Amino acid sequence: MGARKSDTRERMLESAVALLREHGARATSIDRVLAHSGAPRGSFYHHFPGGRAQLVEEAVARVGGFVAGLLDEAAASGDALRGVDAFFALWRERLVESGFRAGCSVVAVAVETNDEAPQLARSAAAAFARWTDALADLFAGQGLPAARARRLAAFTVAAVEGAVIMCRAERSAAPLDAAAAEIHDLLSNTLRPPRSTI
């Protein structure tokens, strides 16, 4: 019984992430999440007593945590180039697999006015901050001064997210590929090689 309940909650969260990516925050309604996830109608408020706002907030936090985890892995390896290349590759894969229908769930929430649930904008800002922090740590670990590492990290997140939006509009990976190549070249010329662990 307990496993089934958590399964239902998990399905609804995954559906919310997918719907945010493809349709945006406003269109990610409770009805749509229930239809997409196949969850029983009566289960929604049991799992998300805070309603739709709680579900969307948790979906954004999930995406934020997943991407931050990938960047933290790169930081642990000390290879900034590999980490940033993987960051771009993740979004490229999502775009191409979805036929350029799926963008970033965090952006979907960030760009919409959420006057009735201002915590959603804060949740999106927190996700971007986590990515920026992870990248800044990665860059600082390869010799950049902290202030420059933070600026470069913010620039990288902005480049990825802006390119993803352009790719969706153009139905092409070209903007993301161009941004990835330029950021790679910039980092190659800016960062020191990772220190040997031997």
MOHU-V374851 format. One record per residue. N is the residue number from 1. RES is the residue in one small letter. OMEGA is omega in degrees with one decimal (none if undefined). D_CENTER is the distance of its C-alpha to the mean C-alpha in whole Angstrom. Layout:
[[N | RES | OMEGA | D_CENTER] [N | RES | OMEGA | D_CENTER]]
This chain:
[[1 | m | 179.4 | 32] [2 | g | -178.4 | 29] [3 | a | -179.0 | 27] [4 | r | 179.1 | 28] [5 | k | -178.8 | 26] [6 | s | 174.8 | 23] [7 | d | -179.4 | 23] [8 | t | 179.5 | 23] [9 | r | -179.8 | 20] [10 | e | 179.7 | 18] [11 | r | 179.9 | 19] [12 | m | 177.7 | 18] [13 | l | 179.1 | 15] [14 | e | 177.5 | 14] [15 | s | 179.1 | 15] [16 | a | 178.1 | 14] [17 | v | -178.5 | 10] [18 | a | -178.8 | 12] [19 | l | 175.8 | 14] [20 | l | -179.0 | 11] [21 | r | -172.3 | 10] [22 | e | -170.8 | 13] [23 | h | -179.4 | 15] [24 | g | -174.0 | 14] [25 | a | -175.9 | 14] [26 | r | -177.6 | 18] [27 | a | 179.7 | 19] [28 | t | -177.4 | 17] [29 | s | 176.8 | 20] [30 | i | -179.6 | 22] [31 | d | -178.6 | 24] [32 | r | 178.4 | 21] [33 | v | 179.4 | 19] [34 | l | 179.4 | 23] [35 | a | -177.8 | 24] [36 | h | -174.9 | 21] [37 | s | -175.6 | 21] [38 | g | -178.9 | 25] [39 | a | 177.4 | 25] [40 | p | -175.2 | 28] [41 | r | -176.6 | 28] [42 | g | -175.9 | 30] [43 | s | -170.6 | 27] [44 | f | -175.4 | 24] [45 | y | 172.6 | 26] [46 | h | -178.0 | 27] [47 | h | -178.1 | 23] [48 | f | -177.5 | 22] [49 | p | 177.4 | 25] [50 | g | 175.9 | 23] [51 | g | -176.4 | 22] [52 | r | -178.1 | 20] [53 | a | 178.5 | 18] [54 | q | 179.8 | 18] [55 | l | -178.4 | 16] [56 | v | 179.3 | 13] [57 | e | 178.8 | 13] [58 | e | 178.1 | 13] [59 | a | 178.5 | 10] [60 | v | 178.5 | 8] [61 | a | 179.0 | 9] [62 | r | 179.1 | 8] [63 | v | 178.7 | 5] [64 | g | -180.0 | 5] [65 | g | -179.8 | 8] [66 | f | -178.9 | 7] [67 | v | 178.1 | 5] [68 | a | 178.0 | 8] [69 | g | 177.4 | 11] [70 | l | -179.5 | 10] [71 | l | 176.7 | 11] [72 | d | 176.8 | 14] [73 | e | 178.4 | 15] [74 | a | 179.1 | 16] [75 | a | 179.8 | 17] [76 | a | 179.5 | 20] [77 | s | -179.5 | 21] [78 | g | -177.2 | 21] [79 | d | -176.1 | 20] [80 | a | -178.7 | 18] [81 | l | 179.9 | 19] [82 | r | -179.8 | 18] [83 | g | -178.8 | 14] [84 | v | 176.2 | 13] [85 | d | 179.2 | 15] [86 | a | 178.1 | 13] [87 | f | 177.6 | 10] [88 | f | -177.7 | 11] [89 | a | 178.2 | 13] [90 | l | -178.3 | 10] [91 | w | 178.6 | 9] [92 | r | 180.0 | 12] [93 | e | 179.8 | 13] [94 | r | -179.2 | 11] [95 | l | -175.6 | 13] [96 | v | -179.6 | 16] [97 | e | -177.6 | 16] [98 | s | -176.3 | 16] [99 | g | 179.0 | 18] [100 | f | 175.7 | 16] [101 | r | -174.2 | 15] [102 | a | 175.6 | 12] [103 | g | -178.0 | 9] [104 | c | 179.2 | 6] [105 | s | -178.6 | 6] [106 | v | 177.2 | 6] [107 | v | -179.4 | 8] [108 | a | 179.4 | 10] [109 | v | -175.8 | 11] [110 | a | -172.6 | 11] [111 | v | -179.2 | 14] [112 | e | 176.6 | 16] [113 | t | -179.7 | 19] [114 | n | -177.6 | 19] [115 | d | -178.3 | 22] [116 | e | -179.9 | 23] [117 | a | -176.1 | 20] [118 | p | 178.7 | 19] [119 | q | 179.8 | 17] [120 | l | 176.6 | 14] [121 | a | 178.0 | 14] [122 | r | 178.6 | 14] [123 | s | 177.5 | 12] [124 | a | 178.5 | 9] [125 | a | 179.7 | 11] [126 | a | 178.0 | 11] [127 | a | 178.2 | 7] [128 | f | 179.7 | 8] [129 | a | 178.1 | 11] [130 | r | 179.8 | 10] [131 | w | 179.3 | 8] [132 | t | 178.5 | 11] [133 | d | -178.7 | 14] [134 | a | 179.0 | 13] [135 | l | 179.3 | 13] [136 | a | 176.8 | 16] [137 | d | 179.5 | 18] [138 | l | -178.3 | 17] [139 | f | 178.6 | 19] [140 | a | 178.2 | 22] [141 | g | 177.7 | 23] [142 | q | 167.1 | 24] [143 | g | 179.4 | 26] [144 | l | 172.8 | 25] [145 | p | -173.3 | 26] [146 | a | -177.2 | 23] [147 | a | 178.8 | 23] [148 | r | 179.0 | 23] [149 | a | -179.4 | 20] [150 | r | 178.3 | 18] [151 | r | -179.2 | 19] [152 | l | 177.5 | 18] [153 | a | 179.0 | 14] [154 | a | 178.2 | 14] [155 | f | -179.3 | 15] [156 | t | 178.2 | 13] [157 | v | 179.2 | 10] [158 | a | 179.6 | 12] [159 | a | 179.3 | 13] [160 | v | -174.8 | 10] [161 | e | 177.1 | 9] [162 | g | 179.7 | 13] [163 | a | 177.9 | 13] [164 | v | 179.0 | 11] [165 | i | 178.6 | 13] [166 | m | 179.1 | 16] [167 | c | 179.6 | 16] [168 | r | -179.6 | 15] [169 | a | -175.5 | 19] [170 | e | -174.4 | 20] [171 | r | -177.4 | 20] [172 | s | 176.9 | 20] [173 | a | -173.8 | 17] [174 | a | -179.8 | 20] [175 | p | 179.7 | 18] [176 | l | 178.7 | 15] [177 | d | 179.2 | 18] [178 | a | 179.5 | 20] [179 | a | -179.7 | 17] [180 | a | -179.3 | 16] [181 | a | -179.2 | 20] [182 | e | 178.6 | 21] [183 | i | 178.7 | 18] [184 | h | 179.1 | 20] [185 | d | 179.2 | 23] [186 | l | -179.8 | 22] [187 | l | 179.1 | 21] [188 | s | -177.7 | 24] [189 | n | -173.8 | 27] [190 | t | -173.6 | 25] [191 | l | 172.3 | 24] [192 | r | 176.5 | 27] [193 | p | 178.6 | 27] [194 | p | 178.5 | 26] [195 | r | 177.1 | 29] [196 | s | 178.9 | 31] [197 | t | -178.9 | 30] [198 | i | none | 34]]
